[in-house]
Amino acid sequence: MPEAIPKKNLILLTYRFYKEGFRSMTLGRTLWKIIFIKLLIMFGVLKIFFFQDFLESSFSTDEERAEYVLNQLTKPARQFK
């Protein structure tokens, strides 16, 4: 029967496992760089063009924004026939 590993030691072993794995990567480093660049483009650049701040541009005060959001959240759902 295997010995129980203390929780603190298990966390340390897991950390060392991933640390050594990332340290010895060659192709993986390039792939991770590509992933980070794609994420930067998706969330950084596209947000500017496609996700405009509707509430900021449509309402001048926080009270008006809060009232609009409350009305949108609490209005009854449309009934489909």
PDB file with one MODEL, atoms N, CA, C and O in Angstrom:
MODEL        1
ATOM      1  N   MET A   1       0.855  -1.177   0.000  1.00  0.00           N
ATOM      2  CA  MET A   1       0.000   0.000   0.000  1.00  0.00           C
ATOM      3  C   MET A   1       0.901   1.240   0.000  1.00  0.00           C
ATOM      4  O   MET A   1       1.804   1.341   0.831  1.00  0.00           O
ATOM      5  N   PRO A   2       0.665   2.199  -0.935  1.00  0.00           N
ATOM      6  CA  PRO A   2       1.522   3.389  -1.002  1.00  0.00           C
ATOM      7  C   PRO A   2       1.339   4.291   0.202  1.00  0.00           C
ATOM      8  O   PRO A   2       0.272   4.362   0.813  1.00  0.00           O
ATOM      9  N   GLU A   3       2.418   4.970   0.513  1.00  0.00           N
ATOM     10  CA  GLU A   3       2.423   5.894   1.635  1.00  0.00           C
ATOM     11  C   GLU A   3       1.662   7.168   1.279  1.00  0.00           C
ATOM     12  O   GLU A   3       1.731   7.627   0.139  1.00  0.00           O
ATOM     13  N   ALA A   4       0.945   7.737   2.228  1.00  0.00           N
ATOM     14  CA  ALA A   4       0.230   8.995   1.999  1.00  0.00           C
ATOM     15  C   ALA A   4       1.231  10.143   1.979  1.00  0.00           C
ATOM     16  O   ALA A   4       2.073  10.261   2.869  1.00  0.00           O
ATOM     17  N   ILE A   5       1.131  10.979   0.964  1.00  0.00           N
ATOM     18  CA  ILE A   5       2.023  12.132   0.842  1.00  0.00           C
ATOM     19  C   ILE A   5       1.343  13.319   1.519  1.00  0.00           C
ATOM     20  O   ILE A   5       0.182  13.608   1.230  1.00  0.00           O
ATOM     21  N   PRO A   6       2.051  14.012   2.422  1.00  0.00           N
ATOM     22  CA  PRO A   6       1.453  15.191   3.056  1.00  0.00           C
ATOM     23  C   PRO A   6       1.055  16.234   2.007  1.00  0.00           C
ATOM     24  O   PRO A   6       1.702  16.363   0.968  1.00  0.00           O
ATOM     25  N   LYS A   7      -0.015  16.973   2.294  1.00  0.00           N
ATOM     26  CA  LYS A   7      -0.557  17.927   1.342  1.00  0.00           C
ATOM     27  C   LYS A   7       0.476  18.982   0.953  1.00  0.00           C
ATOM     28  O   LYS A   7       0.576  19.343  -0.220  1.00  0.00           O
ATOM     29  N   LYS A   8       1.238  19.476   1.911  1.00  0.00           N
ATOM     30  CA  LYS A   8       2.260  20.484   1.640  1.00  0.00           C
ATOM     31  C   LYS A   8       3.304  19.939   0.671  1.00  0.00           C
ATOM     32  O   LYS A   8       3.735  20.636  -0.248  1.00  0.00           O
ATOM     33  N   ASN A   9       3.702  18.702   0.880  1.00  0.00           N
ATOM     34  CA  ASN A   9       4.702  18.065   0.042  1.00  0.00           C
ATOM     35  C   ASN A   9       4.147  17.807  -1.359  1.00  0.00           C
ATOM     36  O   ASN A   9       4.884  17.907  -2.339  1.00  0.00           O
ATOM     37  N   LEU A  10       2.868  17.479  -1.465  1.00  0.00           N
ATOM     38  CA  LEU A  10       2.236  17.225  -2.754  1.00  0.00           C
ATOM     39  C   LEU A  10       2.220  18.497  -3.602  1.00  0.00           C
ATOM     40  O   LEU A  10       2.472  18.441  -4.806  1.00  0.00           O
ATOM     41  N   ILE A  11       1.929  19.627  -2.989  1.00  0.00           N
ATOM     42  CA  ILE A  11       1.935  20.903  -3.700  1.00  0.00           C
ATOM     43  C   ILE A  11       3.343  21.218  -4.202  1.00  0.00           C
ATOM     44  O   ILE A  11       3.515  21.663  -5.337  1.00  0.00           O
ATOM     45  N   LEU A  12       4.332  20.991  -3.371  1.00  0.00           N
ATOM     46  CA  LEU A  12       5.724  21.232  -3.754  1.00  0.00           C
ATOM     47  C   LEU A  12       6.150  20.307  -4.893  1.00  0.00           C
ATOM     48  O   LEU A  12       6.821  20.745  -5.827  1.00  0.00           O
ATOM     49  N   LEU A  13       5.766  19.035  -4.821  1.00  0.00           N
ATOM     50  CA  LEU A  13       6.101  18.093  -5.881  1.00  0.00           C
ATOM     51  C   LEU A  13       5.430  18.488  -7.204  1.00  0.00           C
ATOM     52  O   LEU A  13       6.045  18.391  -8.266  1.00  0.00           O
ATOM     53  N   THR A  14       4.193  18.924  -7.140  1.00  0.00           N
ATOM     54  CA  THR A  14       3.480  19.352  -8.342  1.00  0.00           C
ATOM     55  C   THR A  14       4.155  20.576  -8.946  1.00  0.00           C
ATOM     56  O   THR A  14       4.350  20.642 -10.159  1.00  0.00           O
ATOM     57  N   TYR A  15       4.509  21.535  -8.115  1.00  0.00           N
ATOM     58  CA  TYR A  15       5.195  22.738  -8.584  1.00  0.00           C
ATOM     59  C   TYR A  15       6.505  22.375  -9.281  1.00  0.00           C
ATOM     60  O   TYR A  15       6.791  22.869 -10.372  1.00  0.00           O
ATOM     61  N   ARG A  16       7.294  21.513  -8.651  1.00  0.00           N
ATOM     62  CA  ARG A  16       8.582  21.125  -9.240  1.00  0.00           C
ATOM     63  C   ARG A  16       8.390  20.385 -10.565  1.00  0.00           C
ATOM     64  O   ARG A  16       9.174  20.565 -11.498  1.00  0.00           O
ATOM     65  N   PHE A  17       7.345  19.552 -10.646  1.00  0.00           N
ATOM     66  CA  PHE A  17       7.049  18.819 -11.868  1.00  0.00           C
ATOM     67  C   PHE A  17       6.813  19.780 -13.033  1.00  0.00           C
ATOM     68  O   PHE A  17       7.409  19.622 -14.099  1.00  0.00           O
ATOM     69  N   TYR A  18       5.948  20.770 -12.833  1.00  0.00           N
ATOM     70  CA  TYR A  18       5.663  21.728 -13.901  1.00  0.00           C
ATOM     71  C   TYR A  18       6.849  22.644 -14.182  1.00  0.00           C
ATOM     72  O   TYR A  18       7.095  23.004 -15.333  1.00  0.00           O
ATOM     73  N   LYS A  19       7.579  23.019 -13.146  1.00  0.00           N
ATOM     74  CA  LYS A  19       8.749  23.876 -13.326  1.00  0.00           C
ATOM     75  C   LYS A  19       9.785  23.189 -14.209  1.00  0.00           C
ATOM     76  O   LYS A  19      10.316  23.807 -15.131  1.00  0.00           O
ATOM     77  N   GLU A  20      10.073  21.936 -13.944  1.00  0.00           N
ATOM     78  CA  GLU A  20      11.036  21.191 -14.755  1.00  0.00           C
ATOM     79  C   GLU A  20      10.512  20.961 -16.165  1.00  0.00           C
ATOM     80  O   GLU A  20      11.282  21.005 -17.125  1.00  0.00           O
ATOM     81  N   GLY A  21       9.237  20.722 -16.298  1.00  0.00           N
ATOM     82  CA  GLY A  21       8.650  20.514 -17.612  1.00  0.00           C
ATOM     83  C   GLY A  21       8.756  21.748 -18.482  1.00  0.00           C
ATOM     84  O   GLY A  21       9.125  21.646 -19.652  1.00  0.00           O
ATOM     85  N   PHE A  22       8.440  22.916 -17.936  1.00  0.00           N
ATOM     86  CA  PHE A  22       8.534  24.150 -18.708  1.00  0.00           C
ATOM     87  C   PHE A  22       9.983  24.534 -18.978  1.00  0.00           C
ATOM     88  O   PHE A  22      10.280  25.144 -20.006  1.00  0.00           O
ATOM     89  N   ARG A  23      10.870  24.190 -18.083  1.00  0.00           N
ATOM     90  CA  ARG A  23      12.280  24.536 -18.266  1.00  0.00           C
ATOM     91  C   ARG A  23      12.884  23.758 -19.435  1.00  0.00           C
ATOM     92  O   ARG A  23      13.727  24.287 -20.160  1.00  0.00           O
ATOM     93  N   SER A  24      12.461  22.516 -19.622  1.00  0.00           N
ATOM     94  CA  SER A  24      13.071  21.681 -20.658  1.00  0.00           C
ATOM     95  C   SER A  24      12.366  21.790 -22.009  1.00  0.00           C
ATOM     96  O   SER A  24      12.749  21.093 -22.948  1.00  0.00           O
ATOM     97  N   MET A  25      11.356  22.635 -22.136  1.00  0.00           N
ATOM     98  CA  MET A  25      10.642  22.785 -23.400  1.00  0.00           C
ATOM     99  C   MET A  25      11.495  23.520 -24.427  1.00  0.00           C
ATOM    100  O   MET A  25      12.251  24.429 -24.083  1.00  0.00           O
ATOM    101  N   THR A  26      11.367  23.120 -25.687  1.00  0.00           N
ATOM    102  CA  THR A  26      11.993  23.874 -26.767  1.00  0.00           C
ATOM    103  C   THR A  26      10.908  24.346 -27.734  1.00  0.00           C
ATOM    104  O   THR A  26      10.717  25.550 -27.904  1.00  0.00           O
ATOM    105  N   LEU A  27      10.210  23.432 -28.356  1.00  0.00           N
ATOM    106  CA  LEU A  27       9.132  23.786 -29.261  1.00  0.00           C
ATOM    107  C   LEU A  27       7.963  24.397 -28.483  1.00  0.00           C
ATOM    108  O   LEU A  27       7.273  25.286 -28.981  1.00  0.00           O
ATOM    109  N   GLY A  28       7.753  23.919 -27.282  1.00  0.00           N
ATOM    110  CA  GLY A  28       6.646  24.407 -26.457  1.00  0.00           C
ATOM    111  C   GLY A  28       6.731  25.890 -26.151  1.00  0.00           C
ATOM    112  O   GLY A  28       5.706  26.567 -26.075  1.00  0.00           O
ATOM    113  N   ARG A  29       7.927  26.397 -25.976  1.00  0.00           N
ATOM    114  CA  ARG A  29       8.078  27.833 -25.697  1.00  0.00           C
ATOM    115  C   ARG A  29       7.577  28.670 -26.864  1.00  0.00           C
ATOM    116  O   ARG A  29       6.915  29.689 -26.669  1.00  0.00           O
ATOM    117  N   THR A  30       7.890  28.243 -28.056  1.00  0.00           N
ATOM    118  CA  THR A  30       7.419  28.955 -29.245  1.00  0.00           C
ATOM    119  C   THR A  30       5.899  28.894 -29.332  1.00  0.00           C
ATOM    120  O   THR A  30       5.248  29.891 -29.643  1.00  0.00           O
ATOM    121  N   LEU A  31       5.344  27.729 -29.058  1.00  0.00           N
ATOM    122  CA  LEU A  31       3.890  27.578 -29.099  1.00  0.00           C
ATOM    123  C   LEU A  31       3.214  28.448 -28.043  1.00  0.00           C
ATOM    124  O   LEU A  31       2.178  29.053 -28.321  1.00  0.00           O
ATOM    125  N   TRP A  32       3.777  28.522 -26.839  1.00  0.00           N
ATOM    126  CA  TRP A  32       3.207  29.378 -25.797  1.00  0.00           C
ATOM    127  C   TRP A  32       3.269  30.841 -26.194  1.00  0.00           C
ATOM    128  O   TRP A  32       2.342  31.598 -25.906  1.00  0.00           O
ATOM    129  N   LYS A  33       4.361  31.258 -26.859  1.00  0.00           N
ATOM    130  CA  LYS A  33       4.455  32.644 -27.325  1.00  0.00           C
ATOM    131  C   LYS A  33       3.359  32.938 -28.344  1.00  0.00           C
ATOM    132  O   LYS A  33       2.739  34.000 -28.302  1.00  0.00           O
ATOM    133  N   ILE A  34       3.122  32.003 -29.257  1.00  0.00           N
ATOM    134  CA  ILE A  34       2.054  32.183 -30.242  1.00  0.00           C
ATOM    135  C   ILE A  34       0.700  32.285 -29.558  1.00  0.00           C
ATOM    136  O   ILE A  34      -0.120  33.122 -29.935  1.00  0.00           O
ATOM    137  N   ILE A  35       0.457  31.449 -28.563  1.00  0.00           N
ATOM    138  CA  ILE A  35      -0.814  31.487 -27.822  1.00  0.00           C
ATOM    139  C   ILE A  35      -0.991  32.834 -27.137  1.00  0.00           C
ATOM    140  O   ILE A  35      -2.078  33.408 -27.203  1.00  0.00           O
ATOM    141  N   PHE A  36       0.033  33.352 -26.488  1.00  0.00           N
ATOM    142  CA  PHE A  36      -0.079  34.638 -25.797  1.00  0.00           C
ATOM    143  C   PHE A  36      -0.296  35.787 -26.777  1.00  0.00           C
ATOM    144  O   PHE A  36      -1.050  36.715 -26.486  1.00  0.00           O
ATOM    145  N   ILE A  37       0.356  35.732 -27.933  1.00  0.00           N
ATOM    146  CA  ILE A  37       0.146  36.778 -28.939  1.00  0.00           C
ATOM    147  C   ILE A  37      -1.293  36.742 -29.447  1.00  0.00           C
ATOM    148  O   ILE A  37      -1.922  37.788 -29.605  1.00  0.00           O
ATOM    149  N   LYS A  38      -1.813  35.550 -29.701  1.00  0.00           N
ATOM    150  CA  LYS A  38      -3.202  35.421 -30.159  1.00  0.00           C
ATOM    151  C   LYS A  38      -4.182  35.933 -29.098  1.00  0.00           C
ATOM    152  O   LYS A  38      -5.155  36.608 -29.433  1.00  0.00           O
ATOM    153  N   LEU A  39      -3.935  35.622 -27.838  1.00  0.00           N
ATOM    154  CA  LEU A  39      -4.803  36.114 -26.764  1.00  0.00           C
ATOM    155  C   LEU A  39      -4.745  37.635 -26.666  1.00  0.00           C
ATOM    156  O   LEU A  39      -5.768  38.287 -26.461  1.00  0.00           O
ATOM    157  N   LEU A  40      -3.558  38.194 -26.810  1.00  0.00           N
ATOM    158  CA  LEU A  40      -3.409  39.644 -26.782  1.00  0.00           C
ATOM    159  C   LEU A  40      -4.216  40.280 -27.908  1.00  0.00           C
ATOM    160  O   LEU A  40      -4.896  41.284 -27.697  1.00  0.00           O
ATOM    161  N   ILE A  41      -4.142  39.704 -29.091  1.00  0.00           N
ATOM    162  CA  ILE A  41      -4.910  40.234 -30.218  1.00  0.00           C
ATOM    163  C   ILE A  41      -6.401  40.102 -29.954  1.00  0.00           C
ATOM    164  O   ILE A  41      -7.155  41.054 -30.159  1.00  0.00           O
ATOM    165  N   MET A  42      -6.835  38.928 -29.499  1.00  0.00           N
ATOM    166  CA  MET A  42      -8.266  38.699 -29.291  1.00  0.00           C
ATOM    167  C   MET A  42      -8.842  39.626 -28.221  1.00  0.00           C
ATOM    168  O   MET A  42      -9.871  40.265 -28.443  1.00  0.00           O
ATOM    169  N   PHE A  43      -8.193  39.701 -27.079  1.00  0.00           N
ATOM    170  CA  PHE A  43      -8.773  40.455 -25.974  1.00  0.00           C
ATOM    171  C   PHE A  43      -8.345  41.915 -25.943  1.00  0.00           C
ATOM    172  O   PHE A  43      -9.066  42.750 -25.398  1.00  0.00           O
ATOM    173  N   GLY A  44      -7.215  42.237 -26.502  1.00  0.00           N
ATOM    174  CA  GLY A  44      -6.747  43.609 -26.482  1.00  0.00           C
ATOM    175  C   GLY A  44      -7.202  44.419 -27.670  1.00  0.00           C
ATOM    176  O   GLY A  44      -7.852  45.453 -27.509  1.00  0.00           O
ATOM    177  N   VAL A  45      -6.876  43.972 -28.836  1.00  0.00           N
ATOM    178  CA  VAL A  45      -7.141  44.740 -30.045  1.00  0.00           C
ATOM    179  C   VAL A  45      -8.616  44.662 -30.449  1.00  0.00           C
ATOM    180  O   VAL A  45      -9.234  45.689 -30.729  1.00  0.00           O
ATOM    181  N   LEU A  46      -9.177  43.464 -30.482  1.00  0.00           N
ATOM    182  CA  LEU A  46     -10.565  43.319 -30.921  1.00  0.00           C
ATOM    183  C   LEU A  46     -11.553  43.993 -29.972  1.00  0.00           C
ATOM    184  O   LEU A  46     -12.616  44.439 -30.405  1.00  0.00           O
ATOM    185  N   LYS A  47     -11.220  44.073 -28.696  1.00  0.00           N
ATOM    186  CA  LYS A  47     -12.096  44.725 -27.727  1.00  0.00           C
ATOM    187  C   LYS A  47     -12.297  46.193 -28.080  1.00  0.00           C
ATOM    188  O   LYS A  47     -13.393  46.732 -27.927  1.00  0.00           O
ATOM    189  N   ILE A  48     -11.259  46.819 -28.540  1.00  0.00           N
ATOM    190  CA  ILE A  48     -11.327  48.241 -28.892  1.00  0.00           C
ATOM    191  C   ILE A  48     -12.324  48.482 -30.020  1.00  0.00           C
ATOM    192  O   ILE A  48     -13.072  49.459 -29.997  1.00  0.00           O
ATOM    193  N   PHE A  49     -12.331  47.586 -31.006  1.00  0.00           N
ATOM    194  CA  PHE A  49     -13.170  47.797 -32.184  1.00  0.00           C
ATOM    195  C   PHE A  49     -14.576  47.226 -32.068  1.00  0.00           C
ATOM    196  O   PHE A  49     -15.513  47.807 -32.616  1.00  0.00           O
ATOM    197  N   PHE A  50     -14.753  46.112 -31.376  1.00  0.00           N
ATOM    198  CA  PHE A  50     -16.048  45.431 -31.384  1.00  0.00           C
ATOM    199  C   PHE A  50     -16.834  45.551 -30.093  1.00  0.00           C
ATOM    200  O   PHE A  50     -18.040  45.307 -30.102  1.00  0.00           O
ATOM    201  N   PHE A  51     -16.217  45.910 -29.002  1.00  0.00           N
ATOM    202  CA  PHE A  51     -16.915  45.956 -27.726  1.00  0.00           C
ATOM    203  C   PHE A  51     -16.881  47.372 -27.161  1.00  0.00           C
ATOM    204  O   PHE A  51     -16.207  47.643 -26.167  1.00  0.00           O
ATOM    205  N   GLN A  52     -17.616  48.262 -27.810  1.00  0.00           N
ATOM    206  CA  GLN A  52     -17.680  49.647 -27.359  1.00  0.00           C
ATOM    207  C   GLN A  52     -18.451  49.725 -26.036  1.00  0.00           C
ATOM    208  O   GLN A  52     -19.276  48.861 -25.741  1.00  0.00           O
ATOM    209  N   ASP A  53     -18.182  50.743 -25.261  1.00  0.00           N
ATOM    210  CA  ASP A  53     -18.848  50.926 -23.974  1.00  0.00           C
ATOM    211  C   ASP A  53     -20.204  51.590 -24.210  1.00  0.00           C
ATOM    212  O   ASP A  53     -20.303  52.816 -24.264  1.00  0.00           O
ATOM    213  N   PHE A  54     -21.240  50.774 -24.349  1.00  0.00           N
ATOM    214  CA  PHE A  54     -22.577  51.256 -24.656  1.00  0.00           C
ATOM    215  C   PHE A  54     -23.119  52.156 -23.546  1.00  0.00           C
ATOM    216  O   PHE A  54     -23.668  53.222 -23.823  1.00  0.00           O
ATOM    217  N   LEU A  55     -22.967  51.732 -22.299  1.00  0.00           N
ATOM    218  CA  LEU A  55     -23.524  52.520 -21.193  1.00  0.00           C
ATOM    219  C   LEU A  55     -22.834  53.863 -21.055  1.00  0.00           C
ATOM    220  O   LEU A  55     -23.487  54.869 -20.776  1.00  0.00           O
ATOM    221  N   GLU A  56     -21.533  53.896 -21.245  1.00  0.00           N
ATOM    222  CA  GLU A  56     -20.783  55.150 -21.111  1.00  0.00           C
ATOM    223  C   GLU A  56     -21.184  56.151 -22.182  1.00  0.00           C
ATOM    224  O   GLU A  56     -21.280  57.349 -21.915  1.00  0.00           O
ATOM    225  N   SER A  57     -21.419  55.659 -23.394  1.00  0.00           N
ATOM    226  CA  SER A  57     -21.746  56.568 -24.488  1.00  0.00           C
ATOM    227  C   SER A  57     -23.222  56.940 -24.538  1.00  0.00           C
ATOM    228  O   SER A  57     -23.570  57.966 -25.122  1.00  0.00           O
ATOM    229  N   SER A  58     -24.099  56.137 -23.943  1.00  0.00           N
ATOM    230  CA  SER A  58     -25.539  56.391 -24.034  1.00  0.00           C
ATOM    231  C   SER A  58     -26.102  57.178 -22.857  1.00  0.00           C
ATOM    232  O   SER A  58     -27.118  57.859 -23.000  1.00  0.00           O
ATOM    233  N   PHE A  59     -25.465  57.095 -21.711  1.00  0.00           N
ATOM    234  CA  PHE A  59     -25.992  57.740 -20.508  1.00  0.00           C
ATOM    235  C   PHE A  59     -24.917  58.607 -19.872  1.00  0.00           C
ATOM    236  O   PHE A  59     -23.730  58.283 -19.921  1.00  0.00           O
ATOM    237  N   SER A  60     -25.345  59.710 -19.278  1.00  0.00           N
ATOM    238  CA  SER A  60     -24.360  60.653 -18.739  1.00  0.00           C
ATOM    239  C   SER A  60     -24.061  60.444 -17.258  1.00  0.00           C
ATOM    240  O   SER A  60     -22.984  60.819 -16.794  1.00  0.00           O
ATOM    241  N   THR A  61     -24.994  59.851 -16.502  1.00  0.00           N
ATOM    242  CA  THR A  61     -24.760  59.686 -15.061  1.00  0.00           C
ATOM    243  C   THR A  61     -24.844  58.211 -14.672  1.00  0.00           C
ATOM    244  O   THR A  61     -25.398  57.384 -15.395  1.00  0.00           O
ATOM    245  N   ASP A  62     -24.278  57.917 -13.514  1.00  0.00           N
ATOM    246  CA  ASP A  62     -24.334  56.545 -13.001  1.00  0.00           C
ATOM    247  C   ASP A  62     -25.764  56.130 -12.678  1.00  0.00           C
ATOM    248  O   ASP A  62     -26.125  54.965 -12.844  1.00  0.00           O
ATOM    249  N   GLU A  63     -26.576  57.070 -12.221  1.00  0.00           N
ATOM    250  CA  GLU A  63     -27.962  56.746 -11.890  1.00  0.00           C
ATOM    251  C   GLU A  63     -28.730  56.302 -13.132  1.00  0.00           C
ATOM    252  O   GLU A  63     -29.499  55.343 -13.076  1.00  0.00           O
ATOM    253  N   GLU A  64     -28.524  56.995 -14.254  1.00  0.00           N
ATOM    254  CA  GLU A  64     -29.197  56.611 -15.497  1.00  0.00           C
ATOM    255  C   GLU A  64     -28.738  55.229 -15.957  1.00  0.00           C
ATOM    256  O   GLU A  64     -29.549  54.423 -16.414  1.00  0.00           O
ATOM    257  N   ARG A  65     -27.449  54.959 -15.838  1.00  0.00           N
ATOM    258  CA  ARG A  65     -26.921  53.645 -16.223  1.00  0.00           C
ATOM    259  C   ARG A  65     -27.509  52.555 -15.344  1.00  0.00           C
ATOM    260  O   ARG A  65     -27.921  51.507 -15.840  1.00  0.00           O
ATOM    261  N   ALA A  66     -27.547  52.801 -14.040  1.00  0.00           N
ATOM    262  CA  ALA A  66     -28.083  51.810 -13.108  1.00  0.00           C
ATOM    263  C   ALA A  66     -29.557  51.544 -13.387  1.00  0.00           C
ATOM    264  O   ALA A  66     -29.994  50.394 -13.340  1.00  0.00           O
ATOM    265  N   GLU A  67     -30.324  52.583 -13.676  1.00  0.00           N
ATOM    266  CA  GLU A  67     -31.746  52.416 -13.968  1.00  0.00           C
ATOM    267  C   GLU A  67     -31.946  51.607 -15.254  1.00  0.00           C
ATOM    268  O   GLU A  67     -32.819  50.742 -15.312  1.00  0.00           O
ATOM    269  N   TYR A  68     -31.146  51.885 -16.274  1.00  0.00           N
ATOM    270  CA  TYR A  68     -31.247  51.139 -17.530  1.00  0.00           C
ATOM    271  C   TYR A  68     -30.946  49.658 -17.311  1.00  0.00           C
ATOM    272  O   TYR A  68     -31.680  48.794 -17.792  1.00  0.00           O
ATOM    273  N   VAL A  69     -29.868  49.367 -16.587  1.00  0.00           N
ATOM    274  CA  VAL A  69     -29.487  47.973 -16.338  1.00  0.00           C
ATOM    275  C   VAL A  69     -30.568  47.268 -15.529  1.00  0.00           C
ATOM    276  O   VAL A  69     -30.924  46.129 -15.832  1.00  0.00           O
ATOM    277  N   LEU A  70     -31.091  47.930 -14.510  1.00  0.00           N
ATOM    278  CA  LEU A  70     -32.152  47.342 -13.695  1.00  0.00           C
ATOM    279  C   LEU A  70     -33.385  47.044 -14.533  1.00  0.00           C
ATOM    280  O   LEU A  70     -33.989  45.980 -14.395  1.00  0.00           O
ATOM    281  N   ASN A  71     -33.764  47.981 -15.404  1.00  0.00           N
ATOM    282  CA  ASN A  71     -34.923  47.757 -16.273  1.00  0.00           C
ATOM    283  C   ASN A  71     -34.685  46.592 -17.228  1.00  0.00           C
ATOM    284  O   ASN A  71     -35.600  45.808 -17.481  1.00  0.00           O
ATOM    285  N   GLN A  72     -33.487  46.469 -17.756  1.00  0.00           N
ATOM    286  CA  GLN A  72     -33.185  45.378 -18.677  1.00  0.00           C
ATOM    287  C   GLN A  72     -33.182  44.027 -17.973  1.00  0.00           C
ATOM    288  O   GLN A  72     -33.581  43.019 -18.557  1.00  0.00           O
ATOM    289  N   LEU A  73     -32.735  44.004 -16.727  1.00  0.00           N
ATOM    290  CA  LEU A  73     -32.676  42.741 -15.992  1.00  0.00           C
ATOM    291  C   LEU A  73     -34.038  42.300 -15.469  1.00  0.00           C
ATOM    292  O   LEU A  73     -34.280  41.105 -15.301  1.00  0.00           O
ATOM    293  N   THR A  74     -34.925  43.250 -15.212  1.00  0.00           N
ATOM    294  CA  THR A  74     -36.195  42.900 -14.574  1.00  0.00           C
ATOM    295  C   THR A  74     -37.387  42.918 -15.513  1.00  0.00           C
ATOM    296  O   THR A  74     -38.491  42.585 -15.083  1.00  0.00           O
ATOM    297  N   LYS A  75     -37.216  43.291 -16.780  1.00  0.00           N
ATOM    298  CA  LYS A  75     -38.377  43.310 -17.667  1.00  0.00           C
ATOM    299  C   LYS A  75     -38.771  41.871 -18.008  1.00  0.00           C
ATOM    300  O   LYS A  75     -37.915  40.992 -18.114  1.00  0.00           O
ATOM    301  N   PRO A  76     -40.066  41.644 -18.175  1.00  0.00           N
ATOM    302  CA  PRO A  76     -40.524  40.271 -18.438  1.00  0.00           C
ATOM    303  C   PRO A  76     -40.051  39.771 -19.802  1.00  0.00           C
ATOM    304  O   PRO A  76     -39.837  40.551 -20.730  1.00  0.00           O
ATOM    305  N   ALA A  77     -39.898  38.481 -19.895  1.00  0.00           N
ATOM    306  CA  ALA A  77     -39.455  37.873 -21.140  1.00  0.00           C
ATOM    307  C   ALA A  77     -40.591  37.960 -22.174  1.00  0.00           C
ATOM    308  O   ALA A  77     -41.772  37.940 -21.827  1.00  0.00           O
ATOM    309  N   ARG A  78     -40.201  38.055 -23.438  1.00  0.00           N
ATOM    310  CA  ARG A  78     -41.213  38.094 -24.500  1.00  0.00           C
ATOM    311  C   ARG A  78     -41.848  36.719 -24.634  1.00  0.00           C
ATOM    312  O   ARG A  78     -41.186  35.689 -24.511  1.00  0.00           O
ATOM    313  N   GLN A  79     -43.151  36.735 -24.889  1.00  0.00           N
ATOM    314  CA  GLN A  79     -43.872  35.485 -25.107  1.00  0.00           C
ATOM    315  C   GLN A  79     -43.891  35.176 -26.590  1.00  0.00           C
ATOM    316  O   GLN A  79     -44.265  36.030 -27.394  1.00  0.00           O
ATOM    317  N   PHE A  80     -43.498  33.979 -26.965  1.00  0.00           N
ATOM    318  CA  PHE A  80     -43.507  33.579 -28.367  1.00  0.00           C
ATOM    319  C   PHE A  80     -44.809  32.852 -28.657  1.00  0.00           C
ATOM    320  O   PHE A  80     -45.279  32.044 -27.856  1.00  0.00           O
ATOM    321  N   LYS A  81     -45.382  33.151 -29.811  1.00  0.00           N
ATOM    322  CA  LYS A  81     -46.652  32.511 -30.181  1.00  0.00           C
ATOM    323  C   LYS A  81     -46.423  31.360 -31.112  1.00  0.00           C
ATOM    324  O   LYS A  81     -47.377  30.703 -31.528  1.00  0.00           O
TER     325      LYS A  81
ENDMDL
END
